[in-house]
Amino acid sequence: MTLPSLPKELWDQIGTYLPGRDVKRLRLACKSLSGIPLPLDRVFISANPIDINVFRYVANHDVFRRCVREIIWDEARFERDFRVDASSGLEWTEMGHTEDDPPDDFLTECRDNLDLIKGRLAQYRRHLPFIAPLVKAMEESLTMCESWWHYRQFLEEQRRVLAEDLDIKAFEYGLDRFPALKRITITPAAHGALFVPLYKTPMIRTLPYGLNYSIPRGWPVSDGPYLPADEWIEENKGKWRGFKEVIRCLAERKAAGVKELVLDTHLLPTGVTCRFFDQPSLEYDYLVDLLQRPGFRRLDLALMIGDQEPGDWEALRNGCLRSALAEASELEHFHLSTDIGYNQGTRDPGAHLALLHDIFPIERWPKLRHFGLTRFLVSPPDLVSFLSKLPASVRTIELNCLHFASNDDDYRNLLENMRDSLDWKTRNAAGRPKVTIRLDLLMYRILDFGLVGSRTIWLEEEVDKFLYDGGPNPFHEKFCNHVWFGHGGTLRDEFQPELVHPWVDHSTLALMGIEMEPPSA
């Protein structure tokens, strides 16, 4: 029997395990395979005409539109024009340059991009699947003048879209055209890093090969020590354009089947300003309306804390956030991430630390199956007490990149307190929560693995064995927030999914063929 002669039902099933590009190739291979369903379960929208055109095409296709279960709103807008000099305030052409001359600030960002790529290459062997494409793209990169020309085109196209709200109009139109739609994801991270985008959106697929450009984010990014969390006032709301429009449209009862809202920064130090919850507003009411939907089951919330002292987190202490979350009585999945750690050291909040019980109304979430915190300030006794009150339905917990309220607190002691204080071990194996911990690689300052913020050390089986099977604590006895080489953990990258390897030292990775051998003396 030849492959094309396999039953259609079998090919349809095989297609569900293949990436979209491979399914497209199979469909073009021969007539008998042309009927394999395309895995078109999500569409993208952004402030770019290419994404908008593809979005509308899918919305108008009577077969494709019925497959869409998720809309991903790419919030990464091109914010910087660069044609006004940052230091002098003069137009670039007023300083004796032509329109085609790349401005100094643009050149600086492009050079910084290349430095970050070199950081990603680190000591890895150049033939590896997560390294070879970067090396090739660097070798064949466009000139700075070519990159500047393309960047200006993107900027002009975006201006036309924003001037006429074409992205918003397309989104509103599409909401009622996708009967299977369940989830809206909003992210500023679609472009990932240079040469390694998070999503290959229609627009990103059209980028010229080797293009070096200012990576857009759209949302404010907390890469400096003094960036504030903006007030949620009219003049600032446009920074979170997609978020604002999504909750408005959903509150107006469009797309009644949407039960999941995901704000995903992929570890970028950004989010919706936490001051959104300082006091009720029109958009706050929209969010509450969404959370009140019957069957609403998932909320991933990303908040930007900015330079606020822990005792000043009014949004976490005034009850507005808690009141909103309490409306989602059928919630099954909740995750909160912040930008803590990029813009501040751990500061002693004293008596002002908001207790987790006062922030998260877990008594209102009897169906909860997943709870996660990323880059959040905690007190281990409070966290363990909170975990003990999670409903028995919880099956997965994430405690990622946590910061501790006291210098005397750490991950090692947290795990020991969890093991000794929680009753999870007495449950049957199927009822025990699986705990995942991710650690910022930047904390380690190890050049061998690249100093890039998208890389983390994952602890999964190691935590499970310690909590339930008498295994060793993966955290070091002296450096209690660190995992020593060879004591567990897996290194992963948000923007390079192929980069997955054990957390072991350089010599071991060299023996495994992952890193280069050190030069002989």
MIKOL-747475 format. One record per residue (C-alpha): x, y, z; residue in three letters; residue number from 1. Coordinates in steps of 0.25 Angstrom, whole numbers, padded with zeros to 4 digits. Example, Ala and Ser with C-alpha at 12.3 -4.5 7.8 and 13.67 -1.06 7.14 Angstrom:
     c1     c2     c3  type  seq
   0049  -0018   0031   ALA    1
   0055  -0004   0029   SER    2
//
This chain:
     c1     c2     c3  type  seq
   0000   0000   0000   MET    1
   0005   0014  -0004   THR    2
   0005   0026   0005   LEU    3
  -0006   0033  -0003   PRO    4
  -0015   0021  -0003   SER    5
  -0016   0021   0012   LEU    6
  -0031   0024   0016   PRO    7
  -0035   0039   0017   LYS    8
  -0039   0037   0032   GLU    9
  -0024   0033   0035   LEU   10
  -0018   0044   0027   TRP   11
  -0027   0054   0034   ASP   12
  -0022   0049   0047   GLN   13
  -0008   0049   0043   ILE   14
  -0010   0064   0039   GLY   15
  -0013   0068   0053   THR   16
   0001   0064   0058   TYR   17
   0008   0072   0047   LEU   18
   0012   0087   0046   PRO   19
   0004   0095   0037   GLY   20
   0015   0097   0027   ARG   21
   0016   0082   0025   ASP   22
   0001   0080   0023   VAL   23
   0002   0090   0012   LYS   24
   0013   0083   0005   ARG   25
   0005   0070   0006   LEU   26
  -0008   0076   0001   ARG   27
   0000   0081  -0011   LEU   28
   0007   0067  -0013   ALA   29
  -0004   0060  -0020   CYS   30
  -0019   0060  -0022   LYS   31
  -0022   0049  -0012   SER   32
  -0015   0057  -0001   LEU   33
  -0021   0071  -0005   SER   34
  -0033   0069   0005   GLY   35
  -0025   0068   0017   ILE   36
  -0031   0079   0026   PRO   37
  -0022   0091   0029   LEU   38
  -0019   0093   0043   PRO   39
  -0025   0107   0043   LEU   40
  -0029   0109   0057   ASP   41
  -0024   0123   0060   ARG   42
  -0023   0136   0052   VAL   43
  -0015   0148   0055   PHE   44
  -0019   0163   0055   ILE   45
  -0009   0175   0056   SER   46
  -0007   0189   0052   ALA   47
  -0002   0184   0038   ASN   48
  -0010   0183   0026   PRO   49
  -0004   0169   0022   ILE   50
  -0009   0163   0035   ASP   51
  -0023   0171   0033   ILE   52
  -0025   0166   0019   ASN   53
  -0022   0151   0023   VAL   54
  -0031   0152   0035   PHE   55
  -0042   0157   0027   ARG   56
  -0040   0147   0016   TYR   57
  -0041   0136   0026   VAL   58
  -0053   0142   0033   ALA   59
  -0060   0142   0019   ASN   60
  -0056   0128   0015   HIS   61
  -0068   0119   0019   ASP   62
  -0059   0107   0022   VAL   63
  -0047   0113   0029   PHE   64
  -0055   0123   0038   ARG   65
  -0062   0111   0044   ARG   66
  -0048   0105   0049   CYS   67
  -0043   0117   0056   VAL   68
  -0043   0116   0071   ARG   69
  -0033   0127   0075   GLU   70
  -0030   0141   0071   ILE   71
  -0016   0146   0074   ILE   72
  -0015   0161   0075   TRP   73
  -0001   0165   0072   ASP   74
   0001   0178   0080   GLU   75
   0015   0180   0075   ALA   76
   0014   0194   0068   ARG   77
   0026   0201   0062   PHE   78
   0027   0213   0072   GLU   79
   0040   0220   0068   ARG   80
   0041   0228   0056   ASP   81
   0056   0231   0058   PHE   82
   0055   0243   0048   ARG   83
   0055   0252   0060   VAL   84
   0069   0252   0067   ASP   85
   0067   0248   0082   ALA   86
   0078   0257   0087   SER   87
   0076   0270   0079   SER   88
   0061   0269   0076   GLY   89
   0064   0273   0061   LEU   90
   0059   0266   0049   GLU   91
   0069   0256   0043   TRP   92
   0069   0264   0030   THR   93
   0071   0277   0037   GLU   94
   0084   0271   0042   MET   95
   0090   0270   0027   GLY   96
   0085   0256   0025   HIS   97
   0076   0251   0014   THR   98
   0063   0242   0016   GLU   99
   0071   0230   0012   ASP  100
   0082   0232   0022   ASP  101
   0079   0222   0034   PRO  102
   0078   0231   0047   PRO  103
   0088   0229   0058   ASP  104
   0078   0223   0068   ASP  105
   0073   0213   0058   PHE  106
   0088   0209   0055   LEU  107
   0090   0207   0070   THR  108
   0078   0199   0072   GLU  109
   0082   0190   0060   CYS  110
   0096   0188   0066   ARG  111
   0090   0185   0079   ASP  112
   0081   0174   0072   ASN  113
   0094   0168   0066   LEU  114
   0100   0168   0080   ASP  115
   0088   0161   0086   LEU  116
   0089   0150   0075   ILE  117
   0103   0148   0078   LYS  118
   0099   0146   0092   GLY  119
   0089   0135   0087   ARG  120
   0100   0128   0080   LEU  121
   0108   0127   0092   ALA  122
   0117   0114   0092   GLN  123
   0107   0106   0084   TYR  124
   0111   0098   0072   ARG  125
   0108   0105   0060   ARG  126
   0101   0094   0053   HIS  127
   0090   0092   0063   LEU  128
   0075   0095   0058   PRO  129
   0074   0106   0068   PHE  130
   0087   0113   0064   ILE  131
   0089   0110   0049   ALA  132
   0078   0119   0045   PRO  133
   0083   0131   0053   LEU  134
   0097   0129   0047   VAL  135
   0092   0129   0033   LYS  136
   0083   0141   0035   ALA  137
   0095   0149   0041   MET  138
   0104   0145   0029   GLU  139
   0093   0149   0019   GLU  140
   0087   0161   0026   SER  141
   0083   0174   0019   LEU  142
   0091   0186   0019   THR  143
   0087   0197   0029   MET  144
   0081   0206   0018   CYS  145
   0073   0194   0012   GLU  146
   0067   0191   0026   SER  147
   0064   0206   0029   TRP  148
   0057   0207   0016   TRP  149
   0048   0195   0020   HIS  150
   0046   0200   0034   TYR  151
   0040   0213   0028   ARG  152
   0030   0206   0019   GLN  153
   0025   0198   0031   PHE  154
   0024   0211   0039   LEU  155
   0016   0218   0028   GLU  156
   0007   0205   0026   GLU  157
   0004   0205   0041   GLN  158
   0000   0220   0041   ARG  159
  -0010   0218   0031   ARG  160
  -0016   0206   0038   VAL  161
  -0017   0214   0052   LEU  162
  -0022   0227   0045   ALA  163
  -0034   0219   0040   GLU  164
  -0035   0208   0052   ASP  165
  -0035   0198   0041   LEU  166
  -0029   0187   0051   ASP  167
  -0041   0190   0061   ILE  168
  -0051   0190   0050   LYS  169
  -0046   0176   0045   ALA  170
  -0046   0170   0059   PHE  171
  -0060   0175   0061   GLU  172
  -0064   0169   0048   TYR  173
  -0057   0156   0050   GLY  174
  -0063   0153   0064   LEU  175
  -0076   0149   0059   ASP  176
  -0070   0141   0047   ARG  177
  -0063   0131   0055   PHE  178
  -0074   0122   0062   PRO  179
  -0063   0113   0069   ALA  180
  -0056   0124   0075   LEU  181
  -0052   0122   0089   LYS  182
  -0039   0130   0092   ARG  183
  -0034   0144   0090   ILE  184
  -0019   0145   0092   THR  185
  -0012   0159   0093   ILE  186
   0003   0160   0093   THR  187
   0014   0170   0091   PRO  188
   0024   0159   0088   ALA  189
   0020   0154   0074   ALA  190
   0033   0159   0068   HIS  191
   0041   0151   0078   GLY  192
   0056   0155   0076   ALA  193
   0064   0158   0063   LEU  194
   0063   0146   0054   PHE  195
   0055   0138   0064   VAL  196
   0040   0143   0064   PRO  197
   0030   0137   0074   LEU  198
   0020   0136   0063   TYR  199
   0021   0135   0048   LYS  200
   0009   0144   0046   THR  201
   0006   0148   0031   PRO  202
   0013   0161   0033   MET  203
   0025   0155   0039   ILE  204
   0026   0144   0028   ARG  205
   0028   0156   0018   THR  206
   0040   0162   0025   LEU  207
   0052   0162   0016   PRO  208
   0062   0151   0019   TYR  209
   0073   0157   0028   GLY  210
   0065   0169   0032   LEU  211
   0071   0176   0044   ASN  212
   0061   0186   0050   TYR  213
   0056   0192   0063   SER  214
   0048   0181   0069   ILE  215
   0034   0186   0073   PRO  216
   0027   0184   0086   ARG  217
   0016   0194   0086   GLY  218
   0014   0193   0101   TRP  219
   0024   0200   0110   PRO  220
   0036   0191   0113   VAL  221
   0042   0193   0127   SER  222
   0057   0192   0123   ASP  223
   0061   0204   0131   GLY  224
   0061   0206   0146   PRO  225
   0052   0218   0146   TYR  226
   0041   0214   0136   LEU  227
   0028   0217   0144   PRO  228
   0014   0210   0143   ALA  229
   0005   0219   0136   ASP  230
  -0008   0224   0141   GLU  231
  -0020   0218   0134   TRP  232
  -0024   0231   0128   ILE  233
  -0029   0235   0114   GLU  234
  -0016   0240   0109   GLU  235
  -0009   0227   0113   ASN  236
  -0019   0217   0109   LYS  237
  -0015   0216   0094   GLY  238
  -0002   0209   0099   LYS  239
  -0011   0197   0101   TRP  240
  -0019   0199   0089   ARG  241
  -0022   0184   0086   GLY  242
  -0025   0181   0101   PHE  243
  -0035   0193   0102   LYS  244
  -0042   0189   0089   GLU  245
  -0043   0174   0092   VAL  246
  -0050   0176   0106   ILE  247
  -0059   0187   0100   ARG  248
  -0064   0178   0088   CYS  249
  -0066   0166   0097   LEU  250
  -0073   0174   0108   ALA  251
  -0083   0178   0097   GLU  252
  -0087   0163   0096   ARG  253
  -0079   0160   0083   LYS  254
  -0074   0146   0081   ALA  255
  -0082   0140   0093   ALA  256
  -0074   0127   0091   GLY  257
  -0061   0134   0096   VAL  258
  -0058   0129   0110   LYS  259
  -0042   0131   0111   GLU  260
  -0034   0144   0111   LEU  261
  -0019   0142   0110   VAL  262
  -0009   0154   0112   LEU  263
   0004   0147   0109   ASP  264
   0017   0155   0110   THR  265
   0026   0143   0109   HIS  266
   0035   0148   0120   LEU  267
   0037   0162   0114   LEU  268
   0037   0172   0125   PRO  269
   0024   0178   0122   THR  270
   0009   0177   0123   GLY  271
  -0004   0185   0125   VAL  272
  -0001   0196   0135   THR  273
  -0005   0191   0149   CYS  274
  -0011   0205   0151   ARG  275
  -0023   0200   0143   PHE  276
  -0028   0194   0156   PHE  277
  -0025   0207   0164   ASP  278
  -0040   0210   0163   GLN  279
  -0052   0207   0155   PRO  280
  -0053   0212   0140   SER  281
  -0060   0209   0128   LEU  282
  -0050   0199   0123   GLU  283
  -0050   0192   0137   TYR  284
  -0065   0191   0136   ASP  285
  -0063   0184   0122   TYR  286
  -0053   0174   0128   LEU  287
  -0063   0171   0140   VAL  288
  -0074   0169   0129   ASP  289
  -0065   0159   0122   LEU  290
  -0061   0151   0135   LEU  291
  -0076   0150   0138   GLN  292
  -0079   0142   0125   ARG  293
  -0085   0129   0128   PRO  294
  -0074   0118   0126   GLY  295
  -0062   0128   0126   PHE  296
  -0051   0119   0129   ARG  297
  -0037   0125   0127   ARG  298
  -0030   0138   0130   LEU  299
  -0015   0140   0128   ASP  300
  -0012   0154   0134   LEU  301
   0001   0162   0131   ALA  302
   0003   0175   0140   LEU  303
   0014   0185   0139   MET  304
   0018   0189   0153   ILE  305
   0028   0199   0148   GLY  306
   0036   0206   0159   ASP  307
   0026   0206   0170   GLN  308
   0031   0202   0184   GLU  309
   0024   0189   0189   PRO  310
   0016   0197   0199   GLY  311
   0010   0206   0188   ASP  312
   0004   0195   0180   TRP  313
  -0010   0201   0182   GLU  314
  -0016   0193   0171   ALA  315
  -0013   0180   0179   LEU  316
  -0018   0185   0192   ARG  317
  -0030   0193   0190   ASN  318
  -0039   0182   0186   GLY  319
  -0042   0186   0171   CYS  320
  -0034   0174   0166   LEU  321
  -0040   0164   0176   ARG  322
  -0054   0169   0173   SER  323
  -0052   0167   0158   ALA  324
  -0046   0153   0159   LEU  325
  -0057   0149   0169   ALA  326
  -0067   0151   0157   GLU  327
  -0061   0139   0150   ALA  328
  -0067   0128   0158   SER  329
  -0065   0117   0148   GLU  330
  -0050   0120   0146   LEU  331
  -0042   0108   0143   GLU  332
  -0028   0115   0139   HIS  333
  -0022   0127   0145   PHE  334
  -0008   0132   0143   HIS  335
  -0002   0146   0148   LEU  336
   0011   0151   0143   SER  337
   0018   0165   0146   THR  338
   0031   0172   0142   ASP  339
   0037   0171   0156   ILE  340
   0052   0168   0156   GLY  341
   0056   0176   0143   TYR  342
   0054   0190   0149   ASN  343
   0057   0188   0164   GLN  344
   0064   0179   0174   GLY  345
   0056   0172   0185   THR  346
   0051   0183   0194   ARG  347
   0046   0180   0208   ASP  348
   0031   0184   0208   PRO  349
   0030   0183   0223   GLY  350
   0015   0182   0228   ALA  351
   0010   0187   0214   HIS  352
   0012   0174   0207   LEU  353
  -0001   0170   0201   ALA  354
  -0005   0156   0205   LEU  355
  -0009   0146   0194   LEU  356
  -0022   0143   0201   HIS  357
  -0026   0158   0200   ASP  358
  -0022   0158   0185   ILE  359
  -0028   0145   0179   PHE  360
  -0042   0141   0183   PRO  361
  -0039   0126   0182   ILE  362
  -0051   0123   0190   GLU  363
  -0059   0128   0178   ARG  364
  -0052   0118   0169   TRP  365
  -0057   0104   0172   PRO  366
  -0053   0099   0158   LYS  367
  -0039   0104   0158   LEU  368
  -0029   0094   0151   ARG  369
  -0017   0103   0149   HIS  370
  -0011   0115   0157   PHE  371
   0002   0122   0153   GLY  372
   0010   0134   0158   LEU  373
   0022   0139   0150   THR  374
   0031   0150   0155   ARG  375
   0023   0153   0168   PHE  376
   0027   0157   0181   LEU  377
   0024   0147   0192   VAL  378
   0026   0143   0206   SER  379
   0028   0128   0207   PRO  380
   0019   0126   0220   PRO  381
   0008   0134   0213   ASP  382
   0010   0126   0200   LEU  383
   0009   0113   0207   VAL  384
  -0003   0117   0214   SER  385
  -0010   0121   0201   PHE  386
  -0006   0108   0194   LEU  387
  -0012   0100   0205   SER  388
  -0026   0107   0202   LYS  389
  -0026   0104   0187   LEU  390
  -0038   0096   0183   PRO  391
  -0035   0081   0182   ALA  392
  -0038   0082   0167   SER  393
  -0024   0089   0165   VAL  394
  -0015   0080   0156   ARG  395
  -0004   0090   0152   THR  396
   0003   0101   0159   ILE  397
   0014   0110   0154   GLU  398
   0023   0118   0163   LEU  399
   0033   0125   0153   ASN  400
   0044   0135   0156   CYS  401
   0038   0139   0169   LEU  402
   0044   0150   0178   HIS  403
   0044   0148   0193   PHE  404
   0040   0159   0203   ALA  405
   0052   0156   0212   SER  406
   0066   0153   0209   ASN  407
   0065   0142   0218   ASP  408
   0054   0135   0209   ASP  409
   0058   0127   0197   ASP  410
   0053   0115   0188   TYR  411
   0060   0104   0196   ARG  412
   0053   0107   0209   ASN  413
   0040   0110   0201   LEU  414
   0040   0096   0195   LEU  415
   0043   0090   0209   GLU  416
   0031   0097   0215   ASN  417
   0022   0093   0204   MET  418
   0027   0078   0206   ARG  419
   0025   0079   0221   ASP  420
   0013   0087   0222   SER  421
   0003   0083   0211   LEU  422
  -0005   0071   0211   ASP  423
  -0003   0068   0196   TRP  424
   0006   0056   0198   LYS  425
  -0006   0049   0205   THR  426
  -0014   0050   0192   ARG  427
  -0015   0039   0182   ASN  428
  -0005   0042   0170   ALA  429
  -0015   0047   0161   ALA  430
  -0020   0057   0171   GLY  431
  -0006   0063   0174   ARG  432
  -0003   0077   0168   PRO  433
   0009   0077   0158   LYS  434
   0018   0089   0162   VAL  435
   0027   0096   0152   THR  436
   0037   0106   0155   ILE  437
   0045   0114   0145   ARG  438
   0057   0122   0148   LEU  439
   0063   0134   0141   ASP  440
   0076   0130   0134   LEU  441
   0080   0145   0135   LEU  442
   0082   0142   0150   MET  443
   0093   0133   0148   TYR  444
   0102   0142   0139   ARG  445
   0108   0131   0131   ILE  446
   0113   0135   0118   LEU  447
   0113   0120   0112   ASP  448
   0098   0120   0111   PHE  449
   0095   0134   0106   GLY  450
   0091   0146   0114   LEU  451
   0077   0148   0109   VAL  452
   0065   0150   0117   GLY  453
   0056   0140   0109   SER  454
   0064   0128   0115   ARG  455
   0060   0121   0127   THR  456
   0063   0108   0135   ILE  457
   0051   0099   0137   TRP  458
   0049   0090   0149   LEU  459
   0038   0080   0147   GLU  460
   0041   0066   0151   GLU  461
   0051   0070   0161   GLU  462
   0041   0078   0169   VAL  463
   0031   0066   0168   ASP  464
   0041   0056   0173   LYS  465
   0045   0065   0185   PHE  466
   0030   0068   0189   LEU  467
   0025   0054   0187   TYR  468
   0036   0043   0186   ASP  469
   0046   0047   0196   GLY  470
   0056   0053   0185   GLY  471
   0067   0063   0188   PRO  472
   0064   0078   0189   ASN  473
   0069   0083   0175   PRO  474
   0073   0097   0181   PHE  475
   0087   0098   0186   HIS  476
   0089   0098   0201   GLU  477
   0097   0111   0202   LYS  478
   0092   0119   0189   PHE  479
   0078   0115   0192   CYS  480
   0071   0122   0180   ASN  481
   0081   0115   0170   HIS  482
   0081   0101   0164   VAL  483
   0095   0096   0163   TRP  484
   0099   0089   0149   PHE  485
   0095   0075   0149   GLY  486
   0085   0075   0160   HIS  487
   0073   0076   0151   GLY  488
   0066   0086   0142   GLY  489
   0065   0088   0127   THR  490
   0069   0101   0119   LEU  491
   0058   0107   0110   ARG  492
   0056   0119   0102   ASP  493
   0043   0126   0100   GLU  494
   0047   0130   0085   PHE  495
   0055   0118   0081   GLN  496
   0046   0106   0084   PRO  497
   0057   0096   0079   GLU  498
   0067   0101   0090   LEU  499
   0064   0090   0100   VAL  500
   0075   0083   0108   HIS  501
   0079   0079   0122   PRO  502
   0084   0089   0132   TRP  503
   0099   0084   0133   VAL  504
   0112   0090   0131   ASP  505
   0120   0093   0119   HIS  506
   0129   0081   0118   SER  507
   0117   0072   0119   THR  508
   0109   0079   0108   LEU  509
   0122   0079   0100   ALA  510
   0122   0063   0102   LEU  511
   0107   0063   0097   MET  512
   0111   0071   0085   GLY  513
   0103   0083   0089   ILE  514
   0114   0093   0092   GLU  515
   0128   0095   0085   MET  516
   0140   0089   0092   GLU  517
   0149   0099   0099   PRO  518
   0161   0103   0091   PRO  519
   0173   0095   0095   SER  520
   0184   0103   0103   ALA  521
//
